[in-house]
Amino acid sequence: MRKDEGTPRPVEVRALEGYRLWIKYSDGVEGIVGLKDLVGKGVFARWEDYREYQKVHVGPGGGIAWGGEIDLCPDALYLQITGKKPEELFPKIRELVAQHA
């Protein structure tokens, strides 16, 4: 079970041309994110072999994963797809923002 139980989780992911991902979330939101700017940097050097990039899947912890070495935060990708702010997705952050406003 995820820490933020009410947050949408990825249910399906597909690699697209140009180092883009299509992701579908449990709340029905789906969209495309670009990851080309990561290719060749650090652990992402592995993606220089495009076949490695195409091995993307939803990992056991709910992250967007490639084997055991690369795991991207699904919440950050959800925010990118929807354009929402973190406080819109996580009620505890919303409470903290309200307290300090």
C-alpha positions in Angstrom: 0.0 0.0 0.0 1.3 3.4 -0.9 1.9 6.1 1.8 -0.4 8.5 0.1 -3.3 6.1 -0.3 -5.6 8.5 -2.2 -3.1 9.5 -4.9 -3.5 8.0 -8.3 -1.0 5.3 -9.3 0.2 4.2 -12.7 -1.6 1.1 -14.1 0.0 1.0 -17.6 3.0 2.5 -19.3 4.4 2.3 -22.8 7.6 3.6 -24.4 7.1 5.8 -27.4 9.5 7.0 -30.1 11.7 10.0 -29.2 12.2 8.9 -25.6 8.6 9.7 -24.6 6.4 7.7 -22.3 2.6 7.2 -22.4 1.3 6.6 -18.9 -2.2 5.8 -17.6 -3.1 6.3 -14.0 -5.8 4.6 -11.8 -8.0 7.7 -11.9 -8.2 7.6 -15.7 -5.7 10.3 -16.3 -3.3 9.5 -19.2 -0.7 11.4 -21.0 2.7 11.6 -22.5 6.0 12.8 -20.9 9.3 13.4 -22.6 12.5 12.0 -21.1 15.0 12.7 -23.9 16.9 15.2 -21.7 17.9 12.4 -19.4 19.4 10.1 -22.0 23.1 9.6 -21.5 23.3 11.1 -18.0 24.3 8.9 -15.1 22.2 5.8 -14.8 20.3 7.0 -17.9 23.3 6.2 -20.1 21.8 2.8 -20.3 19.1 4.3 -22.5 21.6 5.1 -25.3 20.6 1.5 -26.3 17.0 2.2 -27.2 16.1 -1.4 -26.6 16.8 -0.8 -22.9 14.5 2.2 -22.8 11.7 0.2 -24.3 11.8 -2.2 -21.3 9.8 0.3 -19.2 7.2 -1.1 -16.8 5.2 -0.3 -13.7 7.5 -1.6 -10.9 6.4 -3.5 -7.8 6.5 -0.3 -5.7 4.4 1.6 -8.2 7.2 3.5 -9.8 7.9 3.8 -13.5 10.9 1.4 -13.8 13.5 -0.1 -16.0 15.0 -3.2 -14.3 16.3 -2.6 -10.8 18.5 0.4 -11.5 16.1 3.1 -12.8 12.9 4.1 -11.1 11.0 7.4 -11.7 8.6 8.9 -9.2 5.0 8.4 -10.6 3.7 11.3 -8.6 6.2 13.8 -10.3 5.2 12.4 -13.7 1.5 12.7 -12.8 2.0 16.4 -11.9 3.8 16.9 -15.2 1.0 15.4 -17.2 -1.8 17.2 -15.4 -0.1 20.5 -14.7 -1.3 20.3 -11.1 0.7 21.6 -8.2 1.9 19.2 -5.4 -0.6 20.7 -2.9 -3.5 19.7 -5.2 -2.4 16.1 -5.2 -1.3 15.7 -1.6 -3.7 17.0 1.1 -1.0 17.2 3.8 1.0 19.6 1.6 -2.2 21.7 1.1 -2.6 21.9 4.8 1.0 23.1 5.3 0.7 25.7 2.6 -2.5 27.0 4.1 -0.9 27.2 7.6 2.1 29.2 6.2 0.2 31.5 3.9 
